[in-house]
Amino acid sequence: MTSNDNLLDAIGNTPLIRLQRSSPNPEVQIWAKLELSNPSGSLKDRIALHMIEEAERRGKLRPGMTIVEATSGNTGIALGMVAAVKGYKLRLFMLENKTLERKKMLRYWGADLVLTTKDDPDSHIWGAQALIAEDPGSYFYINQNENPDNVLAHSLGTTAEIAQQLDGEIDAFVAGFGTGGTLMGAAQYFRDQGIGARIVAVEPGGEPRAKIDGLKHSSETYQPPIYDRNLLDTTIEVPEDAAYDTTRKIASREGVIAGLSSGASLWAAQQIASEMDSGNIVVVFGDRGERYFSTRLFEFD
């Protein structure tokens, strides 16, 4: 049995499971990378740890400084865990309409949580930027949307693990578009390793106001600078109702309680599978369903 020196050593090396009842094509295997099994419950554990430790190594983050970030929830939760273990103060900016579970988790870890208006989907970003401009010497801004260590965390970790788990036999990789770090990390790793996997981005479907928690739409004003659409092969827009329905089916058919972005990504993967003759599709299950208890995902007739 393996032991770890502390909780942060348990980040990564997540399971990859073959979904038994979710592929519409018997010749196409859909595999789920269970990033929700990271200690704080999402793929953001990887970037929180990597970005903080790289900032420490470069001397940009020093004892006594406060970590600042704009978050939709999962990155903030991951930062809350890492900051607690490492002893940093944390101030987070988040839209006021994010789930109650996320707000409670962040405050439980001791984060200073600043809620910003839901009328501007990027107001949390503007809030973080304004604070840093006031006193840059006292704060370290994680800035996941512009930080290349976000991409590297997924290239060196998530995608390298997937390639090893499937011996490089990957025909398509499907993940949600949030900051773009997961997609860019996969695109760069597969390109560098000569793996010809199709890179598929998932966005909320239809009109710009469609909402799938954790995913951005390409029509939004702020687009993460780390995100290069030229590295993508396909972008699939997923209708809200399809995301909710598929997320519930992940539980009833596969036994996994996953978040909404997982359902959206699986729905997109199923569309790809229907078009393929055979092969392997990897879909990222990015977070746990428990942080959606207060949403309509868990409403029952």
N, C-alpha and C positions, 0 to 999 in steps of 0.2 A: 504494500500500500504506500502511495506517494504522500509525503507531507510537504507543506509550504511554510516558509518563514513568516509570511503574513498574507492577508487577504488578496493583495494586489498580485501575488504570484499565481493566483487562480484564474487570472484573466487570460482568455485565449484558449487554444486547443479545444475548440467547441466541436460537438458531434456533427456529422453529416449523415442524415438518414434518408433512405429511399422511401418516398411516399407510396403507400401501398394501394390507395384507392382514389388517387387524384389526377392521374394522367388520362386524357381522353384518347390516347393512342397507345395500344399495348406494346408497340415497338419503341416507344420513347419513354425513358425513365426520368422522372422528376425527382431531384434530390433537394432536400431542405438543409441549409446550413443553419444550425440552431444557435444563432448569436444571442438569442434570449436566455441561453444557459450561462452567460457570463454573470459574475457575482452580483452586480446591481440590476441585472435583467435586460441588458440590451447590448447591441454592437458598439455603442458609444463608449463602453469601458475601455476598448482598445485605444481610441483616439485620446480619451482623457488622460490615460496613463502616459502614452507616448508623447503627447504634446507637452505635458508638464515636465516629464523627465528630460526631454530635449531642451526645454527652456532653462531648467536647472543646470544642465551640462554646459550651456552656452553662457551662463551667468545672467540671463535676462530675468529669471525668477529667483529671488533670494529670500531667506528667512525674514519674516516680518511684513512682507508684501501681501496684498490682498489680490486673489485671483478674481477676474471679472469675465463674464461671458453673457452673450445673448443666446437664448435656448428655447426650443419648443418643448423641452421637458427631458428627453432622454440624455442629452449631453449634460444638462445641469445635474441630473440625478447621478450620472457617472462621475462628474466632477465633485459632487458632494461626498461620494464615497472616497475618492482618491484624496481630496483635501482633508477629510477627517483622519485618514490613516497617516498622512504626511504632516498634519498640524497647521495647515494654511486656513486663513479666513477666506470666505467666498461670498461674492456679491453677484447675483444673477438677475437678468432682465428677461421677462417672459410675458407673452400676451395674456391678457386677463381672462380669455375664454378657454384656456387650457384646462385639462381635467383636474378635478378636485384631488384625485389621488396623487397627481404629480406635485401639486402645490404642497400637500401635506408631507410627502416624502422629502422634498427639498428643505422644508422648515424643520423636519425631524432631524436632519443631518446638521442643522445649525446654520444653514445658508441665509444670508440677507437677501430676501426675494423682493424684487421690484416689479410690480405688474404694470404693463403698458396697454394702451388702447387697442381694442380688437378692430377698430375701424381702419387701421393701417397695418397690413400683415407684416410689415417690417419695422414697426415702431420699437420693438425690443432691441433691434440692431442700432437704431438711431440713439436710443437711450444709453446703451453701453458705450458707443462712440463718444457721446457728449461727456460722460463721466471721465473717460480716459483723457480727453482733451483738457479737462480741468486740472488734473494732477497726475501726469504720466509717471512720475517717479514713485508714487505710492502703490500703483496697481500694475498687475500684469494681465493684459488682455489676451485671452486664449485665441479669440478670433478664428473659430473653426472654419468659417466660410472663405478665409483667405490664407490659412495656415497650411503650407505644403506638408507638414508633419501629419496632418489629417489623412492625406493621400497615402503617405508612406506607411502609416499604421496598418492600412488595409492591403497595401501591396506586400509588405514584409510579413504580415500576419494572416489576415483572413484569406486572401487569395492563394498565398503559398500553401496554406493548410489544405485548401480545397484541391489544389493541383496534386498534392501528395496523396490525399485521400482517394482520388479517382485516377491516380497514375497518369494525370495529364489528359485523360479522355473526357473532355468537356466541349460540347458543341454549342451551348448557349449559356450565358450568365445573366440572370435577371435580378435587378435590385431597384428599390425606390430612389427617386431623386429628392434628396433633402439638401445637404450641403454639396453633394456630388462626390464626396470622398471615397465611398465604397466603390462606385462605378469607375472613377478615375484610377483608383488603386488596382482594380481588376484589369482594366484596359492596359495599363502600363505593364503589369506583371505578365499577362498573357502575351503581349507583344514582345517583351524582352525574352520570354522563354520559348517563343515560336509556337505557342498554342493558339490555334485558329478559332477560338470561341467567339461567338456572336455576342456583342455587348448590348443588352436591352435595358433601357431606362423606363421607369414607371412613374407616371404623373397622374394627378386627379383628372378625371375625364370631363369632356364636354366644355361647358362654359367656365370662365375663369373663377367663378365663385364656388365651384364644386369643392368640397372639403374632404380630405382624407388626412387625418392627423399625422403629422410628421413628414408629409410630402409637400413639395413646392410645385407650382405650375410655371411653365416657361414664360407665361404672360405677366408674372409678377414683376414689380418695378425693380427689386433688387435681385440680381443674379450672382451667385457665388463666384468670385474670380478664379477659384481652383478648378472650376467646372469647364471642360472643353468639349463642346458638343461634337467636334470633329472626330473624337475618339469613340463615338457611339455608332452602332450599326442601325439601331431602331429605337424609337420612342413610342410607347404604347400608353394611351390615355384610358384610364379605368373609371367607369361610372361609379358613383358613390354607392349605390345600392348593390352593385356587383361586389365591391370591396367588402361590405358588411356581410353579404350572403356567403361569400367564399371564406371569410374569416371564421364564421360559425361552422362551416363544413370542415375546416381544418380540425376543429375540436371533435365533431361527431364522426368523422371518417378516419382521422389520423391520431386522435388522442392528444393533440397539442393545443394548449391554450395560448394563442398568439395574438399579437396586436393587429391593428387595421392595415398597416403597411404590408404585413405578411400576406393578408388576404388579397390585397391589391396586386402584389407581386406574383402570387400563385395564379390569380386569374389571368394575368398577362402571360405567364409561362404556359398556361393551358392553351392560349391562342397560338403561341409559337409551336407547341407540341402537335397541334392539329395540322400544321402545315409541313411538318417534318416526316421523312420516311422512317428514320430511326435515330437513336443517339441518346445523349445525356444532357439534361438541362439542370442547372443549379440555380435555385432560388433562395434568396436570403430572407430568413425569418428574423426580423430585426429586434423585436421586443416582445415582452410578455403581455398577455391579455389582461392581467389583473389591474393594470393601470388604466383600464377603460371601463371599470365596473359602473361608473356613474353616467356612462353614455348609452345611447340607444343600442349599442352592440349587445348589451346584456338586458334588454327589455324583452319580456316574454308575454305572449298573448294569454 
